[in-house]
Amino acid sequence: MPYEGGELSSLSLAIGATVLLLWCALWALRRARPTAASWSGRDCAVVRSLSLGPRERLVVVRIGTKHLVIGVGSAAISLLCELDEPLSPSAPASSKFSEAFRKAARRWHGG
């Protein structure tokens, strides 16, 4: 037999300590990792969203002080433009959003 009783117990103890150390390190990494919940929505938020089709959507996202118009499709996400004037979060979505989008689309098309 290649291992005697004392060597086998010390080997088992070393393997057990290594597994315990790795488990503790993994637990600490999970606890230290920043999550989306820690942002609490202050830095980034969806201001408006408009469905254009079954898989297409137009979204206005606030990142810091900037408002970005983003096109979301089934295969890609594209930045369409940055709004000159930010949308207010309490404004009715139908009138002000469509007006701001028309303004941004005219500017994007060069008109």
ABEGO torsion letter per residue (X at the ends): XABBAAAAAAAAAAAAAAAAAAAAAAAAAAAABBBAAAAGGAABBBABBBBABAABBBBBBBBEABBBBBBBBAABBBBABBBABBBBAABBAAAAAAAAAAAAAAAAAGX
